[in-house]
């Protein structure tokens, strides 16, 4: 059953505890879905993807020099 159906059951007057037991879900996600619907008008999952990776290496020139100097070893090995 979909999130919308579970939310509709709560809005019909079903107790949150009963709905979560009936559909075998925890009450926390159900609470978060209700809160999201209240704030945005929709309870569907947020599907945004993270942009970039947050690399620790910011100075690629210096890193390249380190690789040439140390070859394939790790920092601890050198």
C-alpha positions as CSV (number, residue, x, y, z in Angstrom):
1,X,0.0,0.0,0.0
2,X,1.3,3.5,-0.8
3,X,2.2,6.3,1.6
4,X,-0.8,8.2,0.4
5,X,-3.1,5.4,1.4
6,X,-1.5,5.2,4.9
7,X,-1.8,8.9,5.3
8,X,-5.5,8.8,4.2
9,X,-6.2,6.1,6.8
10,X,-4.9,8.4,9.5
11,X,-6.9,11.3,8.2
12,X,-10.0,9.1,8.2
13,X,-9.6,8.8,11.9
14,X,-7.6,5.6,12.2
15,X,-5.2,5.8,15.1
16,X,-1.6,6.2,14.0
17,X,-0.6,3.2,16.2
18,X,-3.2,1.0,14.5
19,X,-2.1,2.1,11.0
20,X,1.5,1.4,11.7
21,X,0.7,-2.0,13.0
22,X,-1.7,-2.8,10.2
23,X,0.9,-2.0,7.5
24,X,3.9,-3.2,9.5
25,X,5.8,0.2,9.5
26,X,7.3,2.1,12.4
27,X,5.4,5.2,13.6
28,X,8.4,7.5,13.0
29,X,8.3,7.3,9.1
30,X,4.6,7.7,9.3
31,X,5.0,10.8,11.5
32,X,7.6,12.2,9.1
33,X,5.2,11.6,6.1
34,X,2.4,13.4,7.8
35,X,4.7,16.3,8.7
36,X,6.0,16.5,5.1
37,X,2.5,16.5,3.7
38,X,1.5,19.3,6.2
39,X,4.5,21.4,5.2
40,X,4.6,20.8,1.4
41,X,1.2,19.3,0.5
42,X,2.8,16.1,-0.7
43,X,4.1,13.1,1.3
44,X,6.2,11.5,-1.4
45,X,9.9,10.8,-1.0
46,X,12.4,13.6,-1.7
47,X,14.5,12.5,-4.6
48,X,17.2,15.1,-4.8
49,X,20.7,13.9,-5.5
50,X,23.8,15.3,-3.9
51,X,25.9,17.4,-6.2
52,X,29.6,16.6,-6.0
53,X,31.4,14.5,-3.5
54,X,33.0,16.9,-1.1
55,X,36.5,15.9,-2.0
56,X,39.2,16.3,0.6
57,X,41.8,17.0,-2.1
58,X,41.5,20.6,-3.2
59,X,45.0,21.3,-4.5
60,X,45.2,18.8,-7.4
61,X,48.6,20.1,-8.6
62,X,50.2,19.5,-5.2
63,X,48.5,16.1,-5.0
64,X,49.9,15.2,-8.4
65,X,53.4,16.1,-7.3
66,X,53.0,14.0,-4.2
67,X,51.9,11.0,-6.3
68,X,54.9,11.4,-8.6
69,X,57.3,11.6,-5.6
70,X,55.8,8.7,-3.6
71,X,54.6,6.4,-6.3
72,X,51.8,4.0,-5.3
73,X,52.5,3.9,-1.6
74,X,50.2,5.3,1.0
75,X,50.9,8.3,3.2
76,X,51.6,6.1,6.2
77,X,54.1,3.9,4.3
78,X,56.2,6.9,3.3
